[in-house]
Amino acid sequence: MKNEPKVDFNLAKEHGLNEEEWEKIKKILGRTPNFTELGVFSVMWSEHCSYKNSIAELKKLPRDGENLLVKAGEENAGLIDIGDGLAIAFKIESHNHPSAVEPFQGAATGVGGILRDIFTMGARPIASLNSLRFGPLDIPRNRYLLDEVVKGIAHYGNCMGVPTVAGEVYFDECYTGNPLVNAMTIGIVDHNRVKSAISEGEGNIVMVVGSSTGRDGIHGATFASEELSEESENRRSNVQVGDPFTEKLLLEATLELARKEYIIGIQDMGAAGIACSTSEMSDKGNSGMLLDLGKVPMREAGMTPYEILLSESQERMLVIVRNGFEEEVKNIFKKWDLNCVKVGTVTNKKSLDYYMNGKKYGSIPAYDLVLGGGAPVYFRETKEPEYFKETRSFDFSKVPEPEDYNEVLLKLMSSPNIASKRYIYQQYDQSVRTNTVIGPGASSAVIRIKGTNKAIASKTDGNGRYVYLNPYKGAAIAVAESARNVVCSGAKPIAITNCLNFGNPYDPEVYYQFQEAIRGIGDACRKFKTPVTGGNVSFYNESEKGAIFPTPVIGMLGLIDDVSHITNSYFKNDGDFIMMLGTSKGELGGSEYMKVIHNQVVGDSPSIDLSFEKRVQKACLKAIRKGYVTSAIDVSDGGLAVALAEACIGNPEKNFGASVFLSRKLRDDELFFGESQSIILITINESKLLEMEKIASKFIVPCVTIGKVKDDGILKINNEIKINVKDIEKAYYSAIPNAMDPEK
Amino acid sequence: MKFGVVVFPGSNCDYDAYYVLKKVFNVQVEYIWHKETKLRRFDVIILPGGFSYGDYLRAGAVAKFSPVMKEVIQFAKNGGSVLGICNGFQILVEADLLPGALITNNHLQFRCQDVFLKVKNTESRFTKNYNKEDVLKIPIAHHSGNYFAEEHILKELEDEDRIAFQYCNSKGEVCDEANPNGSKLNIAGILNKEKNVLGMMPHPERAAEELLGSEHGLELFKSLIG
């Protein structure tokens, strides 16, 4: 093309490629790439698409399991058998960088992208979750980001008719300038209707369906693969614009299509658009494609092959149709008033040949573009972080003990990290599709599976502070806590997806965090027999102040065999015995108490004994399945006192009080607010005490009665805490609305 | 007894209504595609919730021009029962089958939560199974559910006993604190003059199974099924 820039190393560098990669491209092609080819290589080899700095580590994660139908990386999302001929597809993905510069659309298209990952497999999305991180709310920009991100998620998810059922939101200074927006979707599919993202069979037809292609989001994948800076604001045009209405139509049309046996494969178009979907599908089927890019429906005039290939316009799919069935496919999309155009044919040449208006614009072997093929794989240098010396030498005995524990508890309950996120989740449709048994604000969400007696439980977890203080233990805790959360709802943990949010991988300290976190997730997943079914890595989460806390987010899936096992986290009956499964060591490292009361993130993360954790979970689940447990809540941020307070005020029908005595071998602040792991508080009727103790001893788990549920509306712990639960409730529910509206 | 559930592009509570009728009540129910120009025989037509045509203009404003709506309007004029839920209520208002308007919530946010409803009219074919003192717990999920009408229309609605549901607190008191969106007179649902058309913002189809937290929507469907 006459106006195309001259392709040389300088241009390649502007495209984010290094010298080694530039040489490799020339070697693959046996010549200098043209402009279009350079563009395709640059996005396919970007961190976002190639996982070049993470894949070697990711391969260390356990990816096998008895219920796994599709493993990590094989398809757009993992697939887990839940019996009855049904399978669950689920995955989490980040949209951090787009959300930092254009929060509404960034978050909205993050939701749109993960939904497509699920329905491209033929699965009907039945629930969404999200995991968000922001800087503190006293900074106006952070309030703006929170509001817009939440509106964006609501805009897309609500319109799609997919309930948003759980998630978490944390605030810390390190996320100012680089918020995290991780979106997860769970879908359900009949085993025999699963579609693969494959292209094969010479002469079969390549079709683009859904929205028209515009210039939005070009180089979005490359943008996601660099650090945010002052200039990032200029990257607003790299952010895609979402249209959930079109996606809803695309969802219905795709699910109709997925039933047809003449469909060879389907893949959604996310990062790197047509360039990515054509190469990945072809490589998977060991085939090639001859593409006429001029046929792609366009929403802007004069688009070049480079732009068409790299566009990240949303709500599009690539469909491979058996030769002879083009009209059938067109009819389905006509019904839904969507584009459906043949843009090429499958070849047996194993290369992607791009044409437009009769002219050839490039030819690249599919294998060389993709992850697992010719895309680069790097092993990065690691170095134990310097800051450990300081954080780990902290002497907790020097922490002054608080005088008024009631005040401390109220402060913790109104800390935005612990306080109710109702302000956020009430903006999401939580109950559409009529499956939500337990919605947001609980240990985990529970979604019943229509046509069966089963339900699934799901939750995301990831405490960045723990991982910062100890990447191995912190990441293992994220898995353990998410498993504990679904266990508290009555589910057996069965698999995870993860979203790994880290800083710049070229910083050896960051890469140490990454490597250690992977080790922690791997060990925990092996212990709990919850394979990693897929997920996403987001590097370069840095702002001008440096890297974020390393924040691996775990999305846990649990299975409930019988809906009668579904358990809530709040107190239900006056006089129930409150029992503690597990033992508190009163660990304050990385705790919310240390942050909120003493403004320090210090020490080591809490310890975690994975074997013990598993026994605690098994004992709890056993007791739930026996029908002994009236409520179960895990002890996490804020420690025992916060867990008890939450259980007092969680019941939508009425508040309860509790009278609790904790034996004092520790300092009071350690006892009440320490965040030791592997603790679950359950309530049972007195008549079940003996049976409960039997279960606990069978699993060799300490189980002590610490108090009783009371109908008096007072939470009393030892002689230090005595609060009217109405005050707790007020602190808990008003904190975020007040923080969002400081002028009120 | 045969129900029809209209499917507009962007409807997303169509399946929920269908499911309740089919699986909970085991009555005849069929979908009606928005492009249909000739209606089959139905006893009740439901306009479900969702974002018809994306609701990019004004909620329900485009849907009223869809081919099927001509038929639905005729069906209503002939005395057929039409139930509009959430987006369906918005469409009924846009189509002038019900008076007033549903404007953006007064807090400007989408709001999904359980609300309490007082059943004001217990005589209509939609609400006859309820008692005057009943307080229902049913979820809402909308961005534009703030019912607005001029004073004389509100008076007419009251005088003619056409207010079906009002937002109230758990004790059944109709008060400002219980109003989730700024609706005039806490209106959550209204009837047309002939009382064969009901529009309501809360979702009775989401409150039809104990497992999901409430069965208070059941009697509405039971009233219709008879």
Interface residues (C-beta under 8 A of the other chain):
Chain A: K151 A154 N158 C159 M160 G161 D243 P244 F245 T246 K248 L249 W336 D337 Q426 Q427 Y428 D429 Q430 S431 V432 R433 T434 N435 T436 V437 R448 K450 V563 P652
Chain B: P9 G10 N12 C13 Y15 D16 Y19 V20 K23 G49 G50 F51 Y53 G54 D55 Y56 Q109 F110 R111 C112 Q113 D114 P139 A141 H143 H203 E205 R206 A208 E209 L211 L212 G213
